[in-house]
Amino acid sequence: MKKEQECKIISAETIWLRRTARISRTERRRNEDIGVQFEVTVTDRIKRKRLKWFVHVKRIDSARLPVKTLHTKITGNRSRGRQR
């Protein structure tokens, strides 16, 4: 997961946690304090699921499509500009 994607997920998660805990921004509570109330973060769950899928793909037969797509190298260049 890219850092930019992770930052967007964390900010969305903070909003969801504030709504769930019914804490408004006017209460001036830190985001870290709100996150302590809940054990699992969304980014941790995403990383765990990706790792679980990767282990699953490593175990299955090498002739199957998920293994082939995991180890495929894409060659060539895309044309410049907006794709049409």
TIMAR-238785 format. One line per 10 residues: their letters; for each residue x, y, z of N, C-alpha, C. Coordinates in pm, 1 decimal. Example, Ala and Ser with C-alpha at 12.3 -4.5 7.8 and 13.67 -1.06 7.14 Angstrom:
<sites>
as) 1319.0:-569.0:780.0:1230.0:-450.0:780.0:1320.0:-330.0:780.0 ~ 1285.0:-225.0:708.0:1367.0:-106.0:714.0:1290.0:3.0:787.0 $
</sites>
This chain:
<sites>
mkkeqeckii) 84.8:-116.7:0.0:0.0:0.0:0.0:90.1:124.0:0.0 ~ 56.9:218.7:-83.4:136.0:341.0:-92.4:106.1:431.3:27.1 ~ 202.0:516.6:58.0:189.9:606.2:173.2:70.8:700.7:157.5 ~ 48.6:748.0:35.2:-63.5:839.1:9.3:-197.5:770.2:36.5 ~ -209.0:645.2:-8.9:-331.4:568.5:15.2:-351.6:543.6:164.1 ~ -241.3:512.4:232.7:-251.0:485.8:375.7:-295.7:610.3:452.6 ~ -246.0:726.9:413.2:-286.9:851.3:479.8:-435.4:878.7:459.1 ~ -485.6:852.9:338.2:-627.6:874.1:311.9:-713.5:777.4:392.6 ~ -668.3:653.0:403.7:-743.5:554.4:481.4:-744.5:591.2:628.9 ~ -630.8:637.3:679.7:-622.8:675.6:821.0:-714.0:793.7:850.4 $
saetiwlrrt) -718.5:892.3:760.6:-805.4:1008.0:785.0:-952.8:967.7:779.8 ~ -988.6:880.3:686.3:-1127.3:833.0:680.8:-1160.7:751.3:804.4 ~ -1066.3:670.0:848.3:-1088.0:587.9:968.0:-1109.9:675.1:1091.8 ~ -1033.3:782.6:1100.9:-1048.6:873.2:1214.6:-1188.0:934.3:1217.8 ~ -1237.8:971.1:1102.1:-1374.0:1026.0:1094.2:-1475.3:921.4:1137.6 ~ -1457.9:796.2:1090.6:-1551.7:689.0:1127.2:-1547.6:660.8:1276.9 ~ -1425.9:660.7:1334.2:-1414.1:633.5:1477.4:-1476.8:745.1:1559.8 ~ -1459.4:869.2:1514.9:-1522.7:980.3:1586.3:-1674.9:968.3:1581.8 ~ -1728.1:929.6:1466.7:-1873.7:912.6:1456.6:-1921.4:798.2:1544.1 ~ -1847.9:688.2:1543.7:-1886.2:572.3:1623.0:-1884.0:603.3:1772.3 $
arisrterrr) -1781.9:676.5:1815.7:-1769.5:711.3:1956.9:-1851.2:834.7:1994.5 ~ -1915.3:897.8:1895.0:-1994.9:1019.5:1915.1:-1913.4:1131.5:1979.6 ~ -1794.4:1152.5:1921.4:-1704.9:1257.9:1968.1:-1694.1:1361.9:1857.2 ~ -1729.9:1485.8:1888.2:-1724.7:1590.5:1786.2:-1586.9:1656.2:1786.6 ~ -1560.3:1731.6:1680.3:-1432.1:1802.0:1670.9:-1422.2:1915.6:1772.7 ~ -1536.4:1965.4:1817.0:-1534.1:2075.9:1913.9:-1488.5:2030.2:2051.9 ~ -1488.0:1900.1:2077.3:-1440.6:1850.1:2206.6:-1288.3:1851.9:2217.0 ~ -1221.6:1872.4:2103.5:-1075.8:1884.4:2097.8:-1003.7:1763.9:2158.6 ~ -1048.7:1644.7:2124.1:-980.5:1522.2:2166.8:-884.4:1479.9:2056.3 ~ -766.9:1434.5:2093.8:-665.8:1394.0:1996.7:-707.7:1266.0:1926.1 $
nedigvqfev) -666.8:1253.1:1798.6:-700.6:1134.8:1720.7:-639.0:1008.6:1779.8 ~ -518.0:1020.3:1836.6:-452.3:904.5:1897.2:-531.5:852.7:2017.1 ~ -590.5:945.8:2094.5:-670.0:905.7:2210.4:-797.3:831.9:2168.7 ~ -854.2:872.3:2057.6:-975.0:806.5:2007.0:-940.0:668.5:1952.5 ~ -824.1:657.8:1886.0:-782.0:529.9:1830.7:-750.4:426.3:1935.9 ~ -713.1:469.4:2056.3:-681.1:375.6:2164.2:-806.0:300.5:2209.9 ~ -922.0:362.4:2199.7:-1046.0:299.0:2241.9:-1078.1:176.1:2158.2 ~ -1037.1:177.4:2031.1:-1063.5:67.3:1939.5:-931.9:-6.3:1914.4 ~ -934.0:-139.2:1918.6:-808.5:-214.4:1910.9:-751.0:-223.0:1769.8 ~ -833.6:-252.4:1670.1:-784.5:-282.5:1535.4:-807.9:-163.6:1443.2 $
tvtdrikrkr) -703.8:-127.7:1368.3:-719.0:-20.0:1270.7:-747.4:-80.2:1133.3 ~ -798.2:1.0:1045.9:-831.9:-44.5:911.1:-705.6:-82.4:834.3 ~ -600.3:-3.7:848.8:-476.4:-33.1:776.6:-415.9:-165.5:822.9 ~ -424.6:-195.4:951.1:-374.8:-324.0:1000.1:-454.7:-439.3:941.8 ~ -585.7:-421.8:933.1:-669.7:-527.2:875.6:-638.7:-548.7:728.1 ~ -615.1:-439.6:654.0:-582.0:-451.3:511.6:-449.3:-524.7:494.8 ~ -349.0:-488.6:573.8:-218.4:-554.2:564.0:-228.0:-702.4:599.0 ~ -306.8:-735.0:701.2:-322.9:-875.1:741.0:-392.9:-956.0:632.5 ~ -497.3:-899.2:570.9:-569.5:-968.5:463.7:-480.2:-988.4:341.6 ~ -398.6:-888.6:306.7:-307.3:-902.3:193.1:-204.4:-1011.7:218.9 $
lkwfvhvkri) -151.0:-1015.1:340.6:-54.3:-1118.2:375.1:-118.9:-1256.8:370.3 ~ -240.5:-1266.6:419.0:-312.8:-1393.4:415.9:-335.5:-1439.4:271.7 ~ -372.0:-1345.8:182.6:-393.1:-1380.2:42.1:-261.6:-1422.8:-22.3 ~ -151.8:-1354.1:9.6:-22.4:-1388.2:-47.5:20.0:-1528.9:-6.2 ~ 0.8:-1564.7:119.4:33.4:-1699.8:166.6:-54.5:-1802.2:95.5 ~ -180.5:-1769.5:75.7:-271.8:-1858.6:4.4:-223.7:-1883.0:-139.1 ~ -182.1:-1776.3:-206.9:-136.1:-1788.1:-344.9:-6.5:-1869.3:-351.1 ~ 80.7:-1854.7:-252.8:205.0:-1930.3:-251.1:179.8:-2080.9:-237.7 ~ 69.7:-2120.4:-173.3:40.8:-2261.8:-150.0:-24.3:-2330.1:-269.6 ~ -96.9:-2255.0:-352.6:-171.6:-2319.7:-460.9:-79.7:-2353.8:-578.0 $
dsarlpvktl) -132.0:-2433.7:-669.3:-55.9:-2482.7:-784.1:-8.8:-2366.8:-872.4 ~ 110.9:-2380.0:-926.9:170.1:-2270.9:-1005.1:103.4:-2251.8:-1141.5 ~ 19.8:-2343.4:-1184.3:-47.7:-2330.5:-1313.8:-175.9:-2249.0:-1303.6 ~ -219.6:-2215.5:-1183.3:-344.8:-2143.0:-1166.3:-326.5:-1993.9:-1191.2 ~ -435.5:-1928.6:-1225.1:-433.7:-1788.7:-1266.7:-382.2:-1691.5:-1158.6 ~ -420.2:-1702.5:-1031.2:-367.3:-1606.7:-932.6:-215.0:-1608.1:-921.5 ~ -154.3:-1726.1:-932.6:-9.0:-1734.8:-924.6:53.4:-1671.1:-1047.8 ~ -5.2:-1696.7:-1163.7:47.9:-1638.1:-1286.5:38.3:-1486.1:-1283.5 ~ -73.0:-1431.1:-1234.9:-87.8:-1285.4:-1230.4:3.9:-1222.7:-1126.1 ~ 32.7:-1295.5:-1019.9:121.5:-1242.5:-916.6:264.1:-1228.2:-969.2 $
htkitgnrsr) 309.0:-1321.6:-1051.3:446.6:-1323.0:-1098.2:463.0:-1269.3:-1240.4 ~ 360.7:-1207.8:-1296.6:367.8:-1156.0:-1432.4:438.1:-1020.9:-1435.4 ~ 525.4:-1004.6:-1534.0:591.2:-876.2:-1557.8:528.2:-815.9:-1682.9 ~ 479.8:-694.8:-1673.8:415.5:-628.7:-1786.0:521.7:-555.0:-1866.2 ~ 522.6:-579.7:-1996.8:620.2:-514.0:-2083.1:549.8:-414.3:-2173.5 ~ 627.0:-322.7:-2228.4:570.0:-224.4:-2319.4:543.5:-92.1:-2250.2 ~ 500.9:3.6:-2330.3:472.8:137.9:-2279.1:331.2:177.5:-2315.9 ~ 271.9:258.5:-2232.2:142.3:315.5:-2264.6:164.0:442.1:-2346.6 ~ 64.8:475.3:-2427.3:75.9:597.7:-2504.6:57.6:718.1:-2412.9 ~ 112.1:828.7:-2453.4:104.7:949.4:-2372.9:-33.6:1011.2:-2377.3 $
grqr) -64.3:1088.2:-2277.4:-189.6:1161.8:-2276.8:-304.1:1081.5:-2218.5 ~ -422.2:1136.4:-2233.8:-542.7:1073.3:-2181.0:-573.4:946.8:-2258.5 ~ -603.8:839.2:-2188.4:-636.3:712.7:-2253.8:-775.4:720.6:-2311.4 ~ -791.1:679.4:-2436.2:-919.3:686.3:-2503.4:-964.8:551.1:-2546.1 $
</sites>
